[in-house]
Amino acid sequence: MKSFWVLLALILGANAQTVRTLRWAAIGGSVTNAGYPARVGARLPADSVISYAYSGATVLKSGDSSYWTSGRLTQIFAFQPDIISIQLGANDSKPRNWGDSANFERDFKALIDTLASMPSQPRIIVVYPTPVWKNEGGTQSTNLLRGSVIGNSIVPLVRKVAKDKGADTIDLYTPMLARQTLFTDSINPSTAGNDTLGRRIFEGYVAQSIRVMCVGNSITYGSATSGVTVKDAYPIRLNMVLGKRFWVWNGGRVGDWMQRKTFAGTTYKSYITEKAWMDTLFMRKPHYITIKLGTNDARILWWNTADYISAYQYFIDTLYNNMTPKPKFVLIKPLPAWKVNNAWPFPSSDNSANGINGDIIRDSTLAAVQAVANSRSTAVIAVSDMYTPFINALGSLVATSDGVHPGKAGQDTIARVLYRTLVTAGATGIAPQHPKTKKIPSTKALRYVSGSQHIPAGQHLNGVDGKAIISDKVAPGVYVVPPK
């Protein structure tokens, strides 16, 4: 038992993985500036998506309005994003710019290298430019975007750069070719166009992420009775801890239970009968599924150990046997429940004694969850114990007003314990990454973009103040300048 509390202290202490909002920087030109980053952000409650668009921006350093000289890079380094999407290339198609086409690939790769070198080590997503339908016949202005150059030359180069750099890609070119009506001037998206682009970027992001689906009840969803919103709930907090390569879905359904039956005195359901939510599980093809169901089953008139275990096994089998790839499961032992005013909380409407019973959770539900895990060892990679960390937490982590729902600190605790469970189970892609230190010749003079401060040899630059470090031949990043 002592070793458990030592582990818990490590999980909850200062050395635990930081819980903070994921930051997304959206780079682009006028199409990005039109507003689709806000649509992406609205679909990702764990993320803060900020537009760093610059209308007319080119990839080419020699371009008439180069992103390199826009001032946005300094701002992005100050932001230290976890994710960066780049949608550039359309403005490079202008005759006045494309004369330097031989350097497009070089400059795009340099931009990715520059962004990838910052301390936050962002995940890079390359977004293909959208089509342009301008008439190219007759005499052309040197300032005219050319759809044929975008489709025939720039998109293939963007695709090649992304592949060479190992970046994620989202194709907005091909699906938009037949959607000209979504663009107001044959270039920039309308309101409906922004909605469509935002949705496609969201879908592309999710498809290329490690997907974790959190199945559960009101504790999972977030309960207002304990001052918790959906954005405070542990699935969102878990996404923040897991980081930029993950997408975590909050599949909490208020009042739901596991047993495959209906009960009197309630309008809630068995989770297995929630068609829309089960359909979402199948549609998203998760890599990991966490299950926290059993709290609402644990009532004196409802609890049946055999029915609970049977339904749990059926639930796992239904998902595991019918999904590709086959998901891995983490079963969560439920939190304790406490009496409020000498009665078990949240009774059914037909019987005041039929509340969520902490004794049933302790004496029956915990063992039943473990029995399910033991019987489905091929699918289940771990059991996460949420009972022990919370047994003495009433008032500090769980709302005393209802005896069931954790507050914000409690939701953070669930996220951290679940994170540690996944790490211990060897879940793919979860090992935290740390900024790499680079060395450069001491003869190179480095300076901050803002402040023009020269850095003496031997000084360690951690970059956390967000000021980009530049030199003639070295990309911004974290450096140690060796002594002369």
C-alpha positions, 0 to 999 in steps of 0.5 A: 500500500505504501508503494501506491501512495508513493506512486500517487504522490508522483502522479499528482505532484509537481513532476506530473505531466503538465495539464494545460490547454493545447495550443494550435497556430493556424498559418495561412493567407487570406483563406485562413484569415477568412475565419476557418480556424475558429471553426476548428477551435469550436470542434476541439474544446481542449484546444486553443486555435489561434489564427496567424494568417497573413493575407497575401502571404507566400512561401517563397522568401522572394515573394511580394508578401512573404510570410517570412517577413510578415512578423508572424513567426515572432508571434508564433514563437511567443505562443509556443504552439503544440500544433501548427497547421500551414496552408500556404502556396496560393499566392506563390502562383502569381506570375510575379512570384512564380518566376522563383518557383525553383526555390519553392520547395527549399523555402517550404522545407525551411519554414517547416524546419524553423517551426519544428525547432521551437521548444514546444516541438509542435506537430506540423500539419500541412494543409493543401491550398484551396482551388482558385477559379479566376479566368486566366485567359488574355492579358494577365496581371502579374498579381493574379492568382492562377488556378492552373499553377496551384493545381498542376505545380504547387499542390504536388510540391506541397504534397512532396514537402510534407512527405519528405518532412514527415508532416501530417497532411489535409487535402482541401484542394481535391474536395473543393474542386466541385464546391466553387459556390462556397467561395465568394470571389472564386478565392476566399470562402463564404461563411458556409465555406469556412464551416466546411473547411473547418470541419474538413480540417477537424476530420483530418486532424482526428483521422491522423491522431491517436484516438481515445474514447472515454465512455462513462456517465455524468462524472465523465461528462462533467457535472454542474453540481460540482462546478464542472463544465464539459471543458473541465471534465477528465476526458479534456484534461486527459487530452491536455496531458497526453498532448498533441498526437492525441484526440480524446472524445468525451463520451459521458452520458448523464445517468447511464449505467452498464446493465442491459435492462431498464429500471423504474423511476428514471428516464436514463438508459443503459449505455449500450442502448444509446445508438448515437453514442455507440455509432460514434464509437464505431465511426471514430475507430478509436485506438483506446477506449476507457470505460467508467460505468457502474456508479449508477448501477450501484443501487440497492434495487438495481444492482445485480453482479451477474447482470453487470458482469455479463453486460460489461463483457457484451459491451467489450465484445461488441466493440472489440470484435467488430472494429478495425483496428481492434481497440484496446480497453482500459476499465476504470474502477468507479469512485466512492460515493458518500451519504448526504444528509444520512442518505445515499445520493441521487435516489430514483424517483420511485424510491428514496432509498434507491440512491447511489450506494457507496457500500455496493461500489466498495463491496461488489462493483470494484470486484466485478470490474476486475472480474471483467478485466480478467475474463477479457485479457486479450482486449483489456490492457489495464484497470485504472483504480479511481476508488483508492485515490478518492476514498479520503477525498470528500470535500477536497476532490469530490463535492460534499453537496452531492457525495458523488461528483468530483470538482475540477481538482478531482477531474484533474486527478482522474486525468493524471491517474488515467494517464499513468495507467496508460503509460504503465500499460505501454500504450503507444505514443504516450511517452512524453517528449522533451525539447532537444538541445542543439549546438552551433559554432561559437562564432555564430552571433545569435540575437533575439528577434526582439531586443537584438541581444547578443548571446555570449558563448556558453550561455544556455537559452531555454526559449521559454520567454517565446522570443525566437532565436535566429542567425544566418544559417541556424533555425530558431530553437533551443541552443547551447553555445559552446565555449570558445 
